[in-house]
């Protein structure tokens, strides 16, 4: 079974631009979560989607948004990019949202904001 | 905030067992203990999780104390490829509960 895939793997943008990242979960998984990882803050939760609905949201500004499609694929968008948005963005999928469902992570998208 | 405390770093000789401790003294009865690891700049890899009983899979064993206030991840025969940051996470039972990652333990397996 194929793992979680994320596209693109690397991205360079300039301040003020916007960016859209894509995540395809493991087949059959209906929950997708997004995380941001930076050297200073570590791994931080952004949001979680299940059946096209946002179930949980981390403490990030409204410039960060996401959505999930009927095939469970998910996108996240960051508008008005800032230098501090440079990070590894990770997507994780799981069968469901119950606590006993382990999450499987993708390889991440490394975003650099210049 | 992360509900776990782990050593910042540990060393282990190749071929020996690596025992990674985790304290979760405020854990509730319905919280699961999860372990993930992250090899440099890759996505975290799921290792194992448990609620009350000890668990074993092809990668590792998870030993949870009877009072559930601490646990140990055991890699039985560490290899150089096990060098990574290991995260211990407690996750509240219920829906919509995200994973809260702490700084983890940087394990170095030495030849």
Contacts between the chains, C-beta under 8 A, distances in Angstrom:
chain1	res1	chain2	res2	distance
A	4	B	43	7.4
A	33	B	98	6.4
A	33	B	99	7.7
A	35	B	101	7.8
A	42	B	101	6.0
A	42	B	102	7.5
A	42	B	103	6.0
A	43	B	44	7.3
A	43	B	87	7.7
A	43	B	101	3.8
A	44	B	101	7.7
A	45	B	98	4.3
A	45	B	99	6.7
A	45	B	100	7.0
A	48	B	96	6.6
A	48	B	98	5.9
A	50	B	96	7.8
A	55	B	95	7.1
A	55	B	96	4.1
A	56	B	96	4.4
A	56	B	97	7.3
A	56	B	98	5.3
A	58	B	98	7.0
A	88	B	41	6.8
A	90	B	43	5.3
A	90	B	44	7.3
A	92	B	43	7.6
A	92	B	44	7.8
A	97	B	95	4.6
A	97	B	96	5.5
A	97	B	97	7.7
A	98	B	93	7.9
A	98	B	94	7.8
A	98	B	95	6.2
A	99	B	30	7.9
A	99	B	31	7.7
A	99	B	32	5.2
A	99	B	91	4.9
A	99	B	92	6.4
A	99	B	93	4.6
A	99	B	94	6.2
A	99	B	97	5.7
A	100	B	32	6.3
A	100	B	49	7.6
A	100	B	51	7.7
A	100	B	93	7.9
A	102	B	34	7.0
A	102	B	46	4.8
A	102	B	49	6.0
A	103	B	46	6.9
A	103	B	99	6.5
A	104	B	46	5.9
A	105	B	36	7.9
A	105	B	43	3.5
A	105	B	44	4.8
A	105	B	45	7.1
A	105	B	46	7.7
A	106	B	43	5.2
A	107	B	42	6.2
A	107	B	43	5.1
A	108	B	41	7.6
A	108	B	42	7.4
A	108	B	43	5.3
A	110	B	41	7.7
